[in-house]
Amino acid sequence: MSKLYTYAGIAASVVLIAFGVGAVITGFNGRDRVQTELAREQIVGTPDSTIPGQKVDTGKEAEAFAAIMRKHTLEATDGQTYSQMGRFLDEKGKATSDEKLAAIDPKSGKPVENGLRDMWVSETALSTALNTASFAEQVATFAMVMGFALLLTGVGFLVLTLRLLVPRTAKEKAPVTSAVPAAS
């Protein structure tokens, strides 16, 4: 039975170490991919952002840029979100959701769409992508931390297994005697 425990302990240790190494590698690859993809887009922080003039190439910077995009879009729409805006524009350029009150485009013969709503669609798509990049980088960092934890746990179990379950040599089993001189 002792051999079974020894082999099981060694196997569990090897599995933990392997998963640890795999998680660390996956985490590093994930962070690198997020940062490479962000850098490829060549986004630079606006002067009024928390990252002015700085290239957006990390998850934290992507999150900051998404926030400034939202701020700019709210400024452009007088604080209204997509769902609060009228779908069309009337003859005076004011938003309305009533198709009958909408101005008619002379070229298409259809009601004039509110272009600021399109701005919200673009902002939402882009900021969602940036926030997803930020989240992905956080998940990659978590994978690295968990990988190191698994690696250390596996090494710890391996040390315990080898120390406690592997039979000691005959020399280690011999009783310890003290060399105390006899009293005269």
Summary of the structure (lengths in Angstrom):
residues: 184
radius of gyration: 32.3
end to end distance: 50.8
largest distance: 125.0
contacts: 499
relative contact order: 0.18
helix: 62%
strand: 6%
